[in-house]
Amino acid sequence: MAQIEWDHVSKWFGPVAAVHNISLVARDHEFLVLLGPSGCGKTTTLRMAAGLEDPTSGRLLLGERDVTHVEPRDRDLAMVFQNYALYPHMTVYDNLAFGLKLRKTSPQAVRRAVEDAAARLGLESLLARRPRELSGGQRQRVALGRAMVRQPQAFLMDEPLSNLDATLRAETRVQLKALHAQLATTIVYVTHDQVEAMTLATRIVVMNGGVIQQVGTPDAIYDRPVNQFVAHFIGTPGMNMLPVLWGRVDGALAAIVGSQRLPLPPGLPWMRAAESAVSHAATVGVRPEHLRVAAAPETGTPSLKARIRLVEPMGHETLVHLDLDPDLTLVARTPDRWPHSNIPVWVSFDPRHLHVFDPVSQVAYEAV
Amino acid sequence: MVETVPSQPSPPPVAIGPRAPVRRRSFNLGWALVLPALAFLALFTYLPAVLVAAISLFQWNLAGFSSSHWVGLQHYAQLLNPISGFLQSLTVTAYYVGMMVPLSIALGLGLAWLVKNRGPRLTAWETFTRSAVFLPYITPAIATSIIWIFIFNPQFGLANAVLSALHLPALGWLTSTTWALPAVMINNLWHNVGFMVILFLAALSNVPQDVVEAAWMDGANGAVAFWHIIRPHLSPVMLLAVILGTIQAMQTFGSIYQMTGGQFGGGGGPLNSTTTTAIYLYKSAFVYFHYGYGAAVGVVLFLVMLGVALAQKKIGERHTFYR
């Protein structure tokens, strides 16, 4: 049973709560990704699972076993550190073998396990080298190998790809996903990179300010963010947020965006909550990839008048920065190429792609 | 963008008129900056060292070389004669160094471990303990040794008071041939340990925390992590501490002189039990006025120190891990 459970866990550093009362389960065989900006408490959450930080309150469970006060060495977890933390004075072989030797494994078994891990990670020719004679990518694989050889109950990974260059990171990401399928163990993985989170995770835990914002599959997090933070944090660029006022025009609900009116078709899931809300104000979110930019208004879908301020060509797509009003801006991701000029355009979208948030609590109306 | 590679190697840059004097001037500036220090070193270190080597070959008279007479290697032959006491002084020195170096390193490392910073900032307690440990090192040994004479007073001293509180027999300390040298060692451990603490504090702060944590995750307890991970990281500083500690111990003079009655005849008592080679040198030259012989002792002491330091470096580097 390789399930890791944080049960109402908090961690205070002096007067600061790094992690505030989180309850979370990393299920058996799950690839659980803790995602959030710097200082959101994700690494502290991971280190408490490892036993490298003591929780200020709450319990940690490995399977059924309470390990809150168990030393790291007795938890049978392996950790991959951000800077790899290889033993610099040992060869790659000894780095891999160290944990097994401490467990009094027979020399033959150590050799077998090390050679097996080395073969899997393509480290056979590097076994006699010291870490400083390795490239970043090789060190990263040694760090993975050191975690693998012991066949721990679960892997804890603290931003293991953040020191690799972009190409190598993309490659290693794929290897990591394949490795997870092969090993079929629990992995808890910390990252601030949403692409890693989306591609690798069975489930994502979005954290901010020491608090869990949302737990869900990558699709759920992307499609149904529960609040503005999650909506804006996931996606490149993040979700567009527009302050609106609700009004009823000819019996149908419409949103007033800046100086423009946006009629909405009936039957959208959040409408009941929007209508019954005390305030007429709300924040409407729409992802850049759901916006369409055209020279003329589309018929049948709500459109807004805008002006192109800036264009970022990316080759396969274009980021178009648009001004609705002087202080109302949008970013659209479109496959079309737009000239970089101050031209008037129309922005349209499928109203089902709108997300509506309470302007005060910033919580999505769908989630209420 | 591909840079074009010239097919012909470009000619070397030619120094043009105004540049050359600039280069020569900076060369002169370098010498000008080094020269004062070099002159002092030459005048007060290298020249005396050469003179000492020369004097050791003469029956030296303070009036100068003209009134001294050549004896060749006779002083060196006398040194090797057991009656001279030189060989005994070497064994006392070996005992002293052999005890002081491991003890000061163990104590220094232990104290450094206790006062090393554990949080992001130094607490007031850590600052206080660090200062307290380092303070003795900046006091003059010759002065604080007087305090230690009181401490080791057989009748009224603190040392015997502590022993009697522990129900242990009182010791003669500085009056005992067995305990006089250990008493000096205790003084010098107290005096010098601050230096070792500073060395090891710096070394400990360079041990990467995540590597230690990786060892814990791999199944290491505190002792195993210390031995297999922290100790190798400390090894370059350990080697430095051994070499510096040995040189410092071999040179120890003031505290021994003061505690063993130097002002009453050169120190080193009782019965030469604390006569280290440094004390022997002093007594030969400045109590018995055998300058030439004292110079020979100095030369041999220098060669012994050089040999020991080189041997330590050679052996030590086999067990040292440099990052």
Interface residues (C-beta under 8 A of the other chain):
Chain A: A50 G51 L52 E71 P72 R73 L77 A78 M79 F81 Q82 N83 A85 L86 Y87 P88 H89 F98 G99 L102 R103 R132 R146 R150
Chain B: P208 D210 V211 E213 A214 A215 W216 M217 D218 G219 A220 N221 V224 H228 I229 P232 H233 F321 R323
